[in-house]
Amino acid sequence: MKLFQCSNCGQPVYFDNRVCVACGGQLGFLPEQSAMYTVVPADGKLWQSAALPDRSLRFCANAATDVCNWMLTDAESGSYCMACRHNRIVPVTGRPEGLRRWQRIGQAQRHLFYSLIRLNLPHPDRSEDPEAGLVFDFLADELDDGGNVVPAMTGYEDGVIRLRAVEADDETRESIRVSMNEPYRTLLGHFRHEIGHFYWAQLFRDDQTLAEGRALFGDERQDYAEALRRNYEYGPPADWQDRFISTYASCHPAEDFAECWAHYLHIVDALETARAFGLSTDPSHRGTAAEVDFDPYAAQDAQTLVDAWIPLSVALNSIQRSMGQPDSYPFVLSRPVIEKLDFIGKLIHTRRRA
């Protein structure tokens, strides 16, 4: 994630800021330029920025509930921004917990779309692709006839990403993480994983790419339900750490791809954040030196990313431990995993050049 500047006073501002703390200016993010602007009211619902004197801007309709701070230009139709226009079912905001969940979900979703925009990845909605366009359903749990909670299921199918809304509550999400013995579970992680399933369908459009993907990840046509049953009954293979990024990745080729896709986004975005803040490890420590002096989103091979990421993630984990917190990145990047990340990077950059 980049650092931004208030276009009014030059104060550094952050991706989720709504107001500049120095001058009090209203901030809005314009996704078509991946830039933050200070805006002032114009006519009606229109806003203007001194940095864009010839453009009229509108806030996304979800700004009314403080869910979104993204903007649309006068050339764009509709009421919702580039990210929110994909949403079909959203949390009910009539109660405080529903609004809180929606705000946290929206924050994670915008971080996802920031990366999709930076990588120039397609994300057609159902008006552009009626059969498989990208749709988000943020689902509430239900009660059965006996009054028992039936949890909504997070998952992906035919362009639809479903997210259990109550996972926006830290207590619920953490209890699930512990019960499933997972080292990491976040809303943003869910988004980045599930969008990986979407891009398997979007980017594997020719036989050669599909054959290369299956050679690395396995054949995604194998029985999914049986693979999950086997995973939950017998656990991961004994050597999973030698070949996979997580135990869940080992259960089925589709999940292996989605997990690696999520980690690719984790790494490039975290490295961009490190670059924005000028972070580096001490170069006097041989073997642990790293400085992000390149654009991670433009990196042409995974090894460049990994060479910078491993020492930085080790430093981040050490800082977390110093604070009595769990590791920020509790994963090991084996050689097969790096090869998978490299394939994903090349897949993305081939799409950008097309």
C-alpha positions in Angstrom: 0.0 0.0 0.0 1.3 3.4 -1.0 1.4 6.4 1.3 -0.6 9.4 0.0 -0.5 13.1 0.4 -3.3 15.6 1.2 -3.6 17.5 -2.1 -4.4 20.6 -0.1 -1.6 20.9 2.4 0.8 18.0 1.6 0.3 16.2 4.9 0.9 12.4 4.6 -2.4 10.6 4.6 -3.3 6.9 4.7 -5.5 4.7 2.5 -8.3 4.6 5.0 -8.3 8.2 6.1 -11.5 10.2 5.6 -10.1 13.6 6.8 -6.6 15.2 6.8 -5.5 15.6 10.4 -3.5 18.7 9.5 -5.9 20.9 7.5 -9.2 19.1 8.1 -9.8 18.6 4.4 -12.3 15.9 3.3 -10.5 13.1 1.6 -11.6 10.7 -1.2 -9.8 8.0 -3.1 -10.1 8.0 -6.9 -9.5 4.4 -8.0 -9.0 5.2 -11.7 -5.9 7.1 -10.7 -5.1 5.1 -7.5 -4.8 8.5 -5.8 -6.2 10.3 -2.8 -7.6 13.8 -3.2 -8.8 16.6 -0.9 -12.2 17.6 -2.0 -14.7 20.4 -1.3 -18.5 20.4 -1.9 -19.7 21.7 -5.3 -23.3 21.5 -6.5 -25.7 18.9 -5.0 -23.8 15.7 -4.4 -20.8 16.8 -6.5 -17.4 17.5 -5.1 -14.3 19.1 -6.6 -10.6 19.1 -6.0 -8.1 21.8 -6.7 -5.8 19.1 -8.0 -8.4 18.1 -10.6 -10.0 21.5 -11.5 -11.8 20.2 -14.6 -13.4 17.1 -13.0 -16.6 16.7 -11.0 -16.5 13.9 -8.4 -19.1 11.9 -6.5 -18.7 9.8 -3.4 -19.7 6.2 -3.5 -23.3 5.8 -2.2 -21.8 3.7 0.7 -20.1 6.8 2.0 -23.5 7.6 3.6 -22.8 4.9 6.2 -19.1 5.5 6.4 -18.5 2.2 4.6 -16.5 3.6 1.7 -14.5 6.7 0.9 -14.0 6.0 -2.8 -15.2 8.4 -5.5 -16.5 8.3 -9.0 -15.8 10.8 -11.8 -18.5 12.6 -13.7 -17.9 10.2 -16.6 -18.9 7.2 -14.6 -22.5 6.0 -14.3 -24.2 4.5 -11.3 -24.1 5.3 -7.6 -21.4 2.9 -6.4 -17.6 2.9 -6.8 -15.5 0.4 -8.7 -15.5 -2.0 -5.7 -18.9 -1.6 -4.2 -20.8 -2.1 -7.5 -20.0 -5.8 -7.2 -21.9 -6.2 -4.0 -25.2 -8.0 -4.0 -26.1 -8.9 -0.4 -24.7 -6.7 2.3 -25.1 -6.6 6.1 -28.2 -5.0 7.5 -27.1 -1.7 9.0 -30.1 -1.0 11.2 -28.3 -2.3 14.3 -24.9 -1.2 15.5 -23.2 -4.7 15.1 -24.5 -4.9 11.5 -23.1 -1.5 10.6 -19.8 -2.3 12.3 -19.5 -5.5 10.4 -20.2 -3.8 7.1 -17.6 -1.1 7.7 -14.9 -3.7 8.5 -15.9 -5.8 5.5 -15.8 -2.7 3.3 -12.4 -1.8 4.5 -11.0 -5.2 3.6 -12.7 -5.2 0.3 -11.2 -1.9 -0.7 -7.7 -3.2 0.2 -8.4 -6.1 -2.2 -9.5 -3.8 -5.0 -6.5 -1.6 -4.5 -4.3 -4.5 -5.5 -6.6 -5.6 -8.4 -6.3 -2.0 -9.8 -2.5 -1.9 -9.3 -2.2 -5.2 -11.1 -4.6 -4.1 -13.8 -6.6 -7.3 -13.4 -10.1 -7.7 -14.9 -13.1 -7.7 -12.6 -16.2 -7.7 -14.7 -19.5 -7.4 -12.9 -22.8 -9.1 -14.0 -23.7 -6.3 -16.4 -20.5 -7.1 -18.3 -20.5 -10.9 -17.8 -24.0 -12.1 -16.9 -22.8 -15.7 -16.3 -19.6 -15.4 -14.4 -19.1 -11.7 -13.5 -17.8 -11.0 -10.0 -20.4 -10.8 -7.2 -20.0 -10.5 -3.5 -22.6 -11.8 -1.0 -21.9 -10.9 2.7 -24.2 -13.4 4.4 -25.8 -13.4 7.9 -26.1 -16.6 9.9 -29.6 -18.2 10.1 -31.5 -20.0 12.8 -33.0 -23.5 12.2 -36.4 -24.6 13.5 -34.9 -25.5 16.8 -33.3 -22.1 17.3 -29.8 -23.3 16.6 -27.4 -21.1 14.6 -26.7 -22.2 11.1 -23.5 -20.5 10.1 -23.3 -18.9 6.6 -20.6 -20.4 4.5 -17.6 -18.5 3.1 -16.7 -19.8 -0.4 -16.8 -19.3 -4.1 -18.9 -20.5 -7.0 -19.3 -19.3 -10.6 -18.2 -15.8 -10.0 -19.9 -15.4 -6.6 -17.8 -14.8 -3.5 -19.7 -15.5 -0.3 -18.4 -14.2 3.0 -19.8 -15.0 6.4 -20.5 -11.5 7.7 -20.0 -12.4 11.4 -16.4 -13.1 10.8 -16.0 -9.3 10.9 -16.3 -9.7 14.6 -12.8 -10.5 16.0 -14.1 -12.8 18.7 -15.9 -15.1 16.2 -13.1 -15.1 13.7 -10.4 -15.9 16.2 -12.5 -18.7 17.8 -12.8 -20.2 14.3 -9.1 -19.8 13.7 -8.2 -21.6 16.9 -10.8 -24.4 16.4 -9.4 -25.1 12.9 -5.8 -24.8 14.1 -5.0 -22.1 11.5 -2.0 -19.9 11.9 -3.7 -16.9 10.1 -7.3 -15.9 9.5 -8.4 -12.4 8.5 -11.1 -10.7 6.5 -8.6 -9.5 3.9 -7.1 -13.0 3.8 -10.6 -14.4 2.9 -11.0 -11.8 0.1 -7.6 -12.5 -1.3 -8.1 -16.3 -1.2 -11.6 -16.3 -2.7 -10.6 -14.0 -5.5 -8.0 -16.5 -6.4 -10.7 -18.9 -7.4 -12.3 -16.2 -9.6 -9.0 -15.6 -11.4 -8.4 -19.3 -12.1 -11.5 -19.0 -14.2 -10.6 -15.6 -15.6 -7.0 -16.2 -16.6 -6.8 -19.8 -17.6 -8.2 -19.3 -21.0 -5.8 -21.4 -23.2 -4.7 -25.0 -23.2 -1.0 -24.2 -22.6 -1.6 -22.0 -19.5 -4.0 -24.6 -18.1 -1.5 -27.4 -18.7 1.3 -25.4 -16.9 -1.1 -24.7 -14.0 -2.1 -28.3 -13.6 1.6 -29.4 -13.7 2.3 -27.1 -10.7 -0.9 -27.3 -8.7 -2.6 -30.5 -9.8 -5.8 -31.2 -11.8 -8.6 -29.1 -10.4 -11.1 -31.5 -11.9 -10.6 -34.0 -9.2 -13.5 -34.6 -6.8 -13.6 -31.6 -4.5 -16.0 -32.9 -1.9 -14.0 -36.1 -1.6 -10.7 -34.1 -1.3 -12.1 -32.1 1.6 -13.5 -35.2 3.3 -10.1 -36.8 3.1 -8.4 -33.7 4.4 -10.7 -33.3 7.4 -10.6 -37.0 8.2 -6.9 -37.8 7.7 -5.3 -34.4 7.8 -2.6 -33.1 5.4 0.2 -35.2 4.0 3.2 -35.6 6.3 5.4 -33.6 3.9 3.0 -30.8 3.2 5.4 -28.1 4.3 7.8 -29.2 1.6 5.3 -28.6 -1.1 2.5 -26.3 0.1 2.1 -22.9 1.7 -0.5 -24.2 4.2 -2.3 -27.4 5.2 -5.5 -26.1 3.5 -3.5 -25.7 0.2 -2.7 -29.4 0.3 -6.3 -30.6 0.2 -7.1 -29.8 -3.4 -5.4 -28.1 -6.4 -8.0 -25.4 -6.5 -7.3 -24.5 -2.9 -3.5 -24.6 -3.5 -3.9 -22.1 -6.3 -6.2 -19.8 -4.2 -3.9 -20.0 -1.2 -0.8 -19.1 -3.3 -2.8 -16.3 -5.0 -3.6 -14.8 -1.6 0.0 -15.0 -0.5 1.2 -13.3 -3.7 -1.1 -10.4 -2.9 -0.1 -10.4 0.8 3.6 -10.2 -0.2 3.4 -7.5 -3.0 1.2 -5.2 -0.9 3.2 -5.6 2.3 6.4 -4.9 0.3 4.9 -1.8 -1.2 4.0 -0.6 2.3 7.6 -1.3 3.4 8.9 0.7 0.5 6.5 3.6 1.2 7.8 3.8 4.7 11.5 3.3 3.7 11.8 0.2 5.8 14.9 -2.0 5.4 16.8 -4.5 7.5 20.3 -3.7 8.7 22.6 -4.5 5.8 25.4 -5.4 8.3 23.6 -8.6 9.1 24.7 -10.9 6.2 21.9 -13.0 4.9 19.1 -10.9 6.4 19.5 -7.6 4.5 16.7 -6.3 2.5 15.6 -2.9 1.0 12.6 -2.6 -1.2 14.1 -0.4 -3.9 11.7 -1.7 -6.6 8.0 -1.6 -7.3 6.7 -4.9 -6.0 3.6 -4.7 -8.1 5.8 -4.6 -11.2 8.2 -7.4 -10.2 8.6 -9.8 -13.0 9.7 -12.8 -11.0 8.8 -14.2 -7.6 12.4 -14.6 -6.5 12.9 -10.8 -6.4 9.8 -10.6 -4.2 10.9 -13.4 -1.9 14.5 -12.1 -1.5 13.1 -8.9 -0.1 10.1 -10.5 1.7 11.8 -13.2 3.8 14.1 -10.9 5.8 11.4 -8.3 6.2 8.9 -10.8 7.4 11.4 -12.3 9.8 11.9 -8.8 11.2 8.2 -8.2 11.4 7.7 -11.5 13.2 10.4 -10.6 15.7 8.8 -7.3 16.4 5.5 -9.0 17.0 7.1 -11.4 19.4 8.7 -8.5 21.2 5.2 -7.1 21.7 3.8 -10.4 23.0 1.9 -10.9 19.7 1.7 -13.8 17.3 3.8 -13.7 14.1 2.5 -11.5 11.3 3.6 -14.0 8.7 3.7 -17.6 10.1 4.5 -19.3 6.8 7.5 -20.9 5.2 8.2 -20.3 1.5 9.6 -23.6 0.2 11.1 -23.9 -3.3 7.9 -25.5 -4.8 5.8 -22.7 -3.3 8.1 -20.0 -4.8 7.7 -21.7 -8.2 3.9 -21.5 -7.8 4.2 -17.8 -6.8 6.4 -17.2 -9.9 3.8 -18.8 -12.1 1.1 -16.6 -10.6 3.2 -13.5 -11.1 3.9 -14.3 -14.7 0.2 -15.1 -15.3 -0.7 -11.7 -13.9 1.9 -9.8 -15.9 1.1 -11.6 -19.1 -2.5 -10.5 -18.6 -1.3 -6.9 -18.0 0.6 -6.9 -21.3 -2.3 -8.4 -23.3 
